[in-house]
Amino acid sequence: MTISRFTVIGAGVIGLSCAWRAAAGGFDVTVLDPAPATGASWVAGGMLAPVTEAWPGEEALLELGVASLHRWPGFAAELTAAAGRPAGLRTEGTVVVATGAGDRAELDTLAGYLAALGRDVERLGGRELRRLEPALGPEVRGGLSVPGDLAVDNRLLLAALRAAAERAGARFVERSAIGVLEDGGQVVGVATDGGDVAADHVLICAGARSGALRPELAGLIRPIKGEILRLAHRAGAFPAPTRTVRALVDGRPVYAVPRDGGGLVIGATQYETGFDTDVTVGGVRDLLRDAERVLPGIAEYTLVESAAGVRPGSPDNLPLIGALGPAGLLVATGHHRNGILLAPITAEAVLALLQGHPVPDAVPAADPSRFAKEVAHAGVDQR
């Protein structure tokens, strides 16, 4: 029996998840990435928060995110067993808090929108929130409790995914992909900066760089920069919150995601500045200013890291998951802030496509064919 050769371009959280599932499913998997488990996945906050990120007009994204969140506990348990190391899932939940009246009004809008969709959240006053999370400061006047929105330590997750993929037989080749090779309308491999790699199936999941690998993706995937800070608890400082804290501070979003040992990841700025990954003084200032208004105790923490990554955005904020161009070519990119959240359902969908099975119910909304008109205008032949 011939084993299909499957080449994955990109070793962020999406590529690693797809590589693990495909290798475990019997495919001969090669992963191409000059620096596996780095990039946007390495500097992510790790929130699994489809409900608290929901907004009117993005119902398909909410449905996709909730479907993937439901898969996360089983995904994490399987991954921990397959990798022999923890996947980093945190189940304490999320609180969303507001400071001024305008921020509280925006959270009221979110709560009303979710209630209309049958996804109720619990509204709490400032005192109730501080009983849940004593680390919250007096400027917090109200908010929401969303126990179902979880989090994961992204760096533990990446290490576990690579270990599980390698244990399942996936090979990692540290090269940069240049383009997809095809012959007679069929994928035959990938051109890299170190030679060609033969393949029967290819998955493009190179994050913000995906748009350069196929003309069908040109103009559909754009880089969106985000900065994060990592803080460490010091002796004598106020304890960190146990739940993820998302906040609006004078209309500006900020989040704090706990890590083991009392650490916190603070984010997230958002800029459309191309592939710039420099951390700016202004970005660090803004994150610390807003986070300290919500969690005053962090002033006594140690700032141990500042970093920036470039997320892959799409025109409608939905990812692109599905077949593209010649036979055997798949794409899974454009996940923007939701790559970690959507890793389980994306990997399940990619494996289903490889096996010729239907994808999960929420995935067809993310099919790249929804952009066929835009691609046609660019002069690209759609198959």
ABEGO torsion letter per residue (X at the ends): XBBBBBBBBEABAAAAAAAAAAAAAGBBBBBBBABBGBEAAAABAGBBBAAAABBBGAAAAAAAAAAAAAAAAAAAAAAAAAAGBBAGBBAAEBBBBBBBAAAAAAAAAAAAAAAAAGBBBBBBBAAAAAAABAABBAABAEEBBBAABBBBBAAAAAAAAAAAAAAAGBBBBBBBBABBBBBGGBBAEBBBAAEBBBBABBBBBAEAAAAAABAAABGABBBBBBBBBBBBBBBGBBBBBABBBBBBBGGBBBBBBBBBGGBBBBOBBBBBAEABABBBAAAAAAAAAAAAAABAAAAABBBABBBBBBBBBBAAGBBBBEBBEBBGBBBBBGAEAAAAAAAAAAAAAAAAAAAGBBBBAAAAAABAAAAAAAAAAAGBBBX
